[in-house]
Amino acid sequence: MTDTTVAPEASPTGGRRPGYVDYEFAKRAGRTLVKAGPQVSAAEASDIVGDLRQAAAEAVAPVAETSDLHAPDDAPAPLVVDRPGWISANVDSFRALLEPVVDKMASTMKKAPGAATQAIGGKVTGAEMGSLLAFLSSRVLGQYDLAPGGTPRLLLVAPNIVATERRLEVDPHDFRRWVAMHEETHRVQFTAVPWLRDHLVSASQALAVDLAPTPDDFSKRLESLARNLPDVFTSGEGVANLFATPEQKARIADITAVMSLLEGHADVVMDDVGPRVIPTVAHIRRRFDERRSGAVGVDKLLRRLLGLEAKMRQYRDGAGFVRAVHDQVGRDGFNAVWTSPETLPRGAEILDPGAWVRRVHGAA
């Protein structure tokens, strides 16, 4: 399957002046480095895109019924994209998210680089971003793109869904609907809870600005990286945690708790809905969990460096939190989590659901 035939819907973005990061070069680098998707004919690709759109539409009612969350009628419909389309969307999101970070770093420089130096540096950092996203683009089945400064919407990455269903040897019709249940839950989380997107974006931006190094910090961070790199491999938490202060680590834990909630909630909903509408859901879940834990070699190393090992734990920890809270206070009691930022689980609470229940509901 060629990526361009699978996803004609990837949206274009306007050009902007290159700066410390050349984002348009990042897109070009990502498109150049990305691996080709599975091979299908043009007719097969059209059928796959149509079936994924249908799967997304079929997921709306059962997810709303199971979660008791309802997306507004004017919420953007999901987009079926290819790998370059996913890269392009994420470069745009990174641009909006990172601009305050770049502004901070630029303001602390004793001398601004010349135009030529800045252009070269922008291409270097753009190439690094494109390379990273090219690596990730073959691993993401779907994503709710928060699109800071743009239009948020759900992305379904067609080549990866097809590649995964083939690798797992599961029923394509059922697998696509199972994935759609998970991703539709993310769409409804962010559209039925209107404050959630802004809260997560602002918290992430503020933390990223605080974590951004000044020129005087670079040498200290390189020394810390050399000294503590083995711990990064062992923990799987990613390089960013290595440089954080205790206060910043607490903020990282709180943001991670929210991400765990979102991923775990989506996993619980997809599995609760599954038996009613997806005949082979038990087989799919078993094969998919084997895939999640199956990284080896260089892939496992990169996952640890990028913090993707911690991402895998988010599904387990978040699902455990959701199920435990459901058992204690029911679905309506759990849905109090969506009331305000203050009712989101804190870093320590994601592993101690009873503490969240006591804080929010005042109940044992």
Secondary structure as UniProt FT lines:
FT   HELIX           3..6
FT   TURN            8..9
FT   HELIX           23..33
FT   HELIX           42..67
FT   TURN            73..74
FT   STRAND          79..81
FT   HELIX           83..107
FT   HELIX           115..136
FT   TURN            137..139
FT   STRAND          142..145
FT   TURN            148..149
FT   STRAND          153..157
FT   HELIX           158..168
FT   HELIX           172..192
FT   HELIX           194..211
FT   HELIX           215..217
FT   HELIX           218..235
FT   HELIX           240..243
FT   HELIX           246..277
FT   TURN            279..280
FT   HELIX           281..292
FT   HELIX           297..306
FT   HELIX           308..334
FT   HELIX           335..338
FT   HELIX           341..343
FT   TURN            347..348
FT   HELIX           349..351
FT   HELIX           353..361
//
